[in-house]
Structures are given as C-alpha cells and as structure tokens.
Amino acid sequence: PENPDQWIKVVTKKAAALVQWLQRVNNGTLLEQEIDLSHLFHPETFLNALRQKSARKLKIAIDELKLVSSFEKGKVAADIGIQLQGLWLQGCQFDGRQLVDIRDADGQTSELIHVPVCYVGWIGRDAASPHPAEATVETPVYHSLDREQLLCTLQVPNQGPAAARVLGGVALFLNGSAL
C-alpha cells in the first residue's frame, strides 16, 4: 500500500474487532446483534455464508434468492436477516426511512451521511420484497469511498425518481473514509 502506517492501523482495528466477533460466535449471538461489515477483511464471504444459511433454512436453491433491505425494523424477517450498522451514504440525503433530495439551504450538507441500522436478508426470488419496486432504487454498496470494490447492491426505499439517484451517483459505503 501507498501508506503502510495507515494500512497497519486498519489491519489492527479489524483484528481487534474480529476478536469481539469470535466472542459473539462462541456465545451464539453474532446474528442477533448489529453487525459492522467494515470489520471484516472480506465482507462478501460473510454475505455469501448468510445466503447459504438462508437457502438451507428456506429450503430453496441458493441461486433462487434475492437480497432485500429496509431501514424499518420488522420489514425483513429477523430469522433470515441481519442488522447492518456503520453504513455511509453519498449523493443524496436520508430522512430516516428513505433516500430524499438534497435540501441544502445553508450550504452545510455533509458529503457523507451516516445512516441508521439497515435490516438485510436473503429471501426467495418470488417472495414479496419489503418495499414496492417502484418505491426503491438499486443502490451499490462499496467497501470504501474509492468505489473500487463493489460489495453488493441493495434496493433502498426512495422518494422521487430513481433516475435522479442514479445520475447523482448515490452509493452506500462500509467505511466512511478513503481506506
């Protein structure tokens, strides 16, 4: 890496967080609490494991699942979902439940907005999504602000035209820094 000191700090932080994850696994509470995927070296592996677990529980093929999300508790079944914390949003504002247009009246809008817990889970492709398709926008989730590594895409509740979010470059990030 260009900056080895910063890289070592990130690795140390992730290693310490993984010790806590291990404790939660040993207690059987990992999926019952909020999860910050930025603690993982490969969060895509975790999402795939969750996908496999969901396929077994739902007794359907893994390729017949779709990833759903909501910022409202209860919209994604707790027995097949997880609670993601630590997500950051860029490109629009968030009213607590959905994406909304930027209302920058005083020039104080932050480039990044920390969003509340997002409930995410895998369900059958034919099962009803938590929100109607016309009220959502497909939003990429990247590992960091450099947008080099796409983790997944989420159907995020949206107010207004989805095209405006796409043109605005709306995205979610696991890490609110350039690392």
N, C-alpha and C positions, 0 to 999 in steps of 0.2 A: 504493500500500500504506500501511497504518497506520504502519509503522515503516520508512521508506526506508533508514535506515542498515543495518538487518538485511537488507533486500532486496538492497542493493548488495553486501553480503558474500556472499550466496548466489549472485548472478549471477557475481561474480568467481571464486568457488570452482568453479562449474560451467564457466566459460570455461577456467580452468586445466586442469581435468580433461579437457575436450574436446580440448585440445592433445595430451594424452597419448593419447587415443583415436585422434586423427588419425595419430600416430606408429605406433600398433599397426595401424591400417588399412594404412598405407604398407608396413609390414613383413609384412603378411598374417597377423598373429597375433591379431587382435581377438577372434575367436570361440574361440580356443584357450585363452584366459586367463579368469580370473574377471572378471565384469562387474558394476559397481555402477550400476543404472539411475537412482539418485538424482542421478547426474552429468548426466543429460540433461534438457533443458527439456521434451521431450515423449517420455517413455519408451514411450507407446503406439504411436508411429510406429515405434520400433525393433522392438517385438514384432510389429507388422504386417509389417514388412520380413522378419523372421525367418520369419513364417508364409508369406509369398510364396516365400521361398527354399526352405522345406521342401516346399511344394506342387510346385514345379518338380522338386526332387530326387526326391520320391516319385511324381511323375507322376500326381497326383490333383488334383481341383478344390480350390480354397482353402477353400470352404465345407464340405468333407468332412473337415476337420482338427479335432482337439481338442488342447487344451493339457494336457500331463501334467507332473508334477513328482515329485521324490523327493529326500530328503536323503542317500540312499545312492548312492555312486558306482557307475556301471555299470547302474543301473536305467533310465536314459534314455540312448539311444544318443548317443554323443559326436558323430557326424557330422551329427545333426539338432538337437542341443541346445546349450544354453549353461549356464555356471556362474554363478548369481546370488550375489553377495555383498552384505552390507550390509542384509539384511532384519531387521526387528524384529518381535517377536510381543507381542501384548497379549491378556489374557483367560484364559490358561492357562499351563502350564509345558511345557517341551520337554525330552525325555530324550536328544536327540542324533539320534533317528530319527523320532520321532512326538510328537504332542500328548498330554499326560497331565494328570490333575487336579492342581490346585494343592495342594501339600503344605507349607503354611505353619506349620511347627511353632514357629518362634521369631519370627514377625512380620517377617521380613527379606526377604520376597518382593518383587522389583522389579516395578513396574508394566509395564516393558518388558524384554523378554529379547532379546538379540542372538542370532540363530540362525545355525548354520553355513551353508556354501555349499549352495544349493538347485540341483539339476540340473533344468532346464526345457527342454521341447521340444514341437514340434508333430508329431503322428502322425495316421495315418488314423483316422477315427471308429470303424471296425470293428476296428482293431488292439487288441491286449491292452494295458491300462494297466499301469504298473509295480507297482501295488498293487491288490488286490481292492476293488471299490467299497464293499463293506460295512465295510472297514477304513480308510476315508478320510472326511474331512469337507470339504465345499466351503467354502473359506476366502477371503474377499475380501482383495485386496491394494490398499491405498490409497497415494496419493502421500505423505501425511503424516498425523499424528495427528488432524487436524481431521476426517478421514473425508469430506471434501468431494468429492474426485476419486477414483473407483474406477478402478484400472488394469486389473485382471483378477481372475479367481478361480482358485484352484489347488485341486486335490484333494490335501489334505495327509494323510499317514498319521496315524491317530488311535487311541488306546487308550481304550475306553469308548464310551458312547453319543454319536452325532453331535449329537443334540438338546441335550445339555449344553453343547457348544461354541457352538452357535447361540445358546442362551439366555444364555451367558456373554459374548457379544459378541466372540468370538475373531476377530482380524484380524491381517494382516501389513501392514507399512509399509515403504516405501522409505527413509524418513527418520525417524529416531528423535526428531525434535523437532516442534514445532507449526508449523514452516515448510513 
